[in-house]
Amino acid sequence: MIAIDPKPSRLFSARWPFIVVAILATHTTAMIMAVTIFVRHHNNDVIPDFYDKAVHWDQIKAAQQHDAATHPNDQDAMP
């Protein structure tokens, strides 16, 4: 039978707090970087009246297709 020492080694007991701090620091750095990226780039902005546009998407697309079919040379008819 292998005897297991119930008392952890001094090196292991002194290392684990640094591991916890390193993991927390890594997570904090990653979250700060993510927030910085999302705030800096404006392609993630909120779309005004998004819910209303989503609810009426079928009607908007049908109107756009009708306008495109009615005015094939008009560039403003296509989005």
C-alpha positions in Angstrom: 0.0 0.0 0.0 1.3 3.5 -0.8 1.4 5.9 2.0 0.0 9.4 1.2 1.3 12.3 3.2 -1.7 14.2 4.5 0.3 17.4 4.9 0.8 19.1 1.5 4.2 20.2 0.6 5.3 23.7 1.5 5.9 24.6 -2.2 2.3 23.6 -3.2 0.7 25.4 -0.3 2.6 28.7 -1.1 1.8 28.5 -4.8 -2.0 28.2 -5.0 -2.8 31.8 -3.9 -0.7 33.0 -6.8 -2.5 30.7 -9.2 -5.9 32.1 -8.1 -4.7 35.7 -8.4 -3.2 34.9 -11.9 -6.6 33.5 -13.0 -8.5 36.5 -11.7 -6.0 38.9 -13.3 -6.3 37.1 -16.7 -10.1 37.2 -16.5 -10.1 40.9 -15.6 -7.7 41.7 -18.4 -9.8 39.8 -20.9 -13.0 41.5 -19.8 -11.4 45.0 -20.0 -10.2 44.2 -23.5 -13.6 42.9 -24.6 -15.3 46.1 -23.3 -12.7 48.3 -25.0 -13.2 46.5 -28.3 -17.0 46.8 -28.2 -17.0 50.4 -27.1 -14.4 51.5 -29.7 -16.0 49.9 -32.7 -19.4 51.3 -33.6 -20.6 48.3 -35.6 -22.2 47.0 -32.4 -24.5 50.0 -31.9 -28.2 49.6 -31.0 -30.5 49.7 -34.0 -33.3 52.3 -33.5 -36.8 50.7 -33.5 -35.3 47.2 -34.0 -38.4 45.4 -32.6 -40.8 47.3 -34.8 -38.6 46.6 -37.8 -38.4 42.9 -36.9 -42.2 42.6 -36.4 -42.9 44.2 -39.8 -40.0 42.6 -41.7 -42.2 40.8 -44.2 -44.2 43.9 -45.1 -41.0 45.9 -45.5 -39.4 43.3 -47.8 -42.5 43.0 -49.9 -42.7 46.8 -50.3 -39.0 46.9 -51.3 -39.5 44.1 -53.8 -42.5 45.8 -55.2 -40.6 49.1 -55.5 -37.7 47.3 -57.2 -40.1 45.6 -59.7 -42.0 48.8 -60.4 -38.9 51.0 -60.8 -36.1 48.7 -62.1 -33.7 51.6 -63.0 -34.2 53.6 -59.8 -31.2 53.1 -57.5 -33.0 54.5 -54.4 -35.6 51.8 -54.5 -33.1 49.1 -53.4 -31.7 49.3 -49.9 
